[in-house]
Amino acid sequence: MNQKNKPGAAAIITLGFVQILSWGGSFYLMAVMADPIVAETGWSQQWVYGALSTGILVSGLLAPLSGRIIAKTGGRLLLASSGAVMALGLVLMGLSHTLALFLGAWMIIGTGMAMGLYDALFATLGTRYGSQARSAITGITLISGFCTPLVWPGTALLIHWLGWRGTCFALAAMLVLCVLPAYCYALPQSKPIHTIKPQSLLQNDADIAPMLFWLLCAIFTLASVIMTAISVQLISLLQASGHSLTSALALSAILGPCQVASRLVDIAFKRGHPIWTTFFSVGLVATGLLLLFFFPQLALLSMVLYGAGNGLRAIVRGTLPLAMVKPEVYAIVVGRMARPALIGQALTPLVGGYVFETMGAPATLGLLCVLAIINVLLVIILKQKLPTPSAAFS
């Protein structure tokens, strides 16, 4: 197999920072911007957050197409164009004076998310570098783990200076100016390392055993659903467990450093099969949630464990499929697996909000614990179904 050397440190740092900008200008934007939008426009908070769900849904629907494009072209141009597409959506968002235009803007942003966030980048790296992409994926997630501590205060400061509409324009300008040159530098033009015939795009069932494919889909979807639910409802769940708002905010702030720390630990054990990283990820998430459910007084330990497990999740979604399929079809498989996970993420705020309102915080946390336990069992089943090491493409 003719593979290039893995990306250098400068390229990995560049890709990590461009991911911070891309996530900050899309997925994480509404956490800071929703309240100013509601205050100025009078639109309901449900519709404003629903726009983000719309963007995630569009991203999920387009993920398989993105994977096929990466498999045929290598992905460099797709990634480099993602910033301009997100920027177009942000400009329309800043110009939105009707809810319809606002939702349309998020559909465009969702298209850019399918082109330029983790799934597309990991698919490109896997196609380019094969098994050598693992260390790059870990390094990128380590750097981008600082996304929310950097993006949320920075976005809040821009809103204070420019208003939310001016912030949309400023973020759009940064995406246009930074994303294309960053990818052109970090992913230099080269001949395709792996070629894939057009008819192979129609024979995806042969790329990976159906049982393994659906197990991966289920594991990644449940992990994404749990992450999204916790991101939206953690403060409320902690308060319902007897913690004050100040205490809940302090506990939630632990998640970021724990996520980064777990990725550092993974670097030290990068020679092991990623199934073990997967097991630690889902196991730590389940243990953290169960501790919070049964022993709310141990919330600090619960958040440390959950944060560590969730930090490994971003690595697993890129490295586990890489160890199970050939590099030339990796982008296609990752794109197909991204669809159910992203659709699950899009629906989680609506379903989670309904469960919380109708059944209360204990039932919501209990449901998340059940989902986390199911995910541990699915990983155990996957481990038993994996082919022998000699059959892996690593």
Secondary structure by P-SEA (a helix, b strand, c coil): ccccccccaaaaaaaaaaaaaaaaaccccccccaaaaaacccccaaaaaaaaaaaaaaaaaaaaaaaaaaaaccaaaaaaaaaaaaaaaaaaaaacccaaaaaaaaaaaaaaaacccaaaaaaaaaacccccaaaaaaaaaaaacccccccaaaaaaaaacccaaaaaaaaaaaaaaccaaaaaaacccccccccccaaaaaaccccccaaaaaaaaaaaaaaaaaaaaaaccaaaaaaaacccaaaaaaaaaaaaaaaaaaaaaaaaaccccaaaaaaaaaaaaaaaaaaaaccccaaaaaaaaaaaaaaaaaaaacccccccccccaaaaaaaaaaaaaaaaaaaaaaaaaaaaaaccaaaaaaaaaaaaaaaaaaaaaaaaaccccccccc
